[in-house]
Amino acid sequence: AMRKAEDASRKLRVLASPWSPPAWMKKSGKMDSSSQPCLKDEAHGPWAEYITTWISDMKAAGVPIWALTVQNEPTNNAAWEACMLS
């Protein structure tokens, strides 16, 4: 998609929005649903590093991230992958 957009003289802007950290970073220990708050206290740094690494890897693959949201639906305790933030 990036190459097609560039070939068409358009600039594609990618907005990234995480849904859930890995289960080992969550207080519930599960990918599905969330507790309030979701992240274990000791997981704040690793979660930030995880996202930073993902952004760098995307850029290296030719997909620069234009913007990043804090979380998709940060107050929704969904039945699927979720992470409530306060």
N, C-alpha and C positions, 0 to 999 in steps of 0.2 A: 504494500500500500504506500509506503514511504517513497519508493522509486516511481510509482505511477503518479503520485502527487507532484513530485519534483519534475518528472517528465512533462507534466501538463502545466508547468510554471506556477504551481500552487504550493503553498507551504502548509504541510499538515502539522497541526498542533495536537499533541497527545496529552490528555489529562488523566492522571493516574489516581485511583481511589481504592485504597486497601479495604478489604472486607473483614478479614480476620487474621490475626497473627497465628503462627503455628500453635498447635494444642499445648505444647510444653511451656509456652509463655503465658497461657491463660490460667486464671484461678480455677476454672472448672476442669481443666485438663482435656477438654473436648473441642473439636472444631465447630460443631453445631451449637447454636445458642450462645448465651453470654451471661456472666454475672455482672454485678454493678459494684465497682468498676471491673472491667474485664482482665486487664493485665496484672500479673503478679508484680509486686513492688520491685523485685530484682530484674524484671524483664524490660523495663523502660529503655535502658541503654541498648540491650541486644535487639529490641524491636526497631529502634532508630537505626542501628547498624545494618540490620536486615534490609530495611527499606532503602537505605543509602547504597548498599551493595547492588540491590536490584536495579536502581536507577542507573548506576554506573554500567552494569551489564547490558541494560537496554541501550544505552548510548553507544557502547562498544559494538553492539549488533546493528547499529545504524538507525536506532529509534530513540532520538532524544526526547526526554520528558519535558514538556513545556510547563506544566503545573502539577501540583500534588494537593489533594484534599487531605484533611486530617483523618477522615474515616467516612465510609459510606454508611449513612443512617446511624450516627453515633448514639442515638437514644432509643433505637429499636432493638428489643430483645427478640430477634427473629429466630425461627426454628431451624434456619440454615446457618451457614458460616456468618458469624456476627461478632462484634466486639463493642460493647457499650462503653462510652467514655463519659466522664463527668467534668 
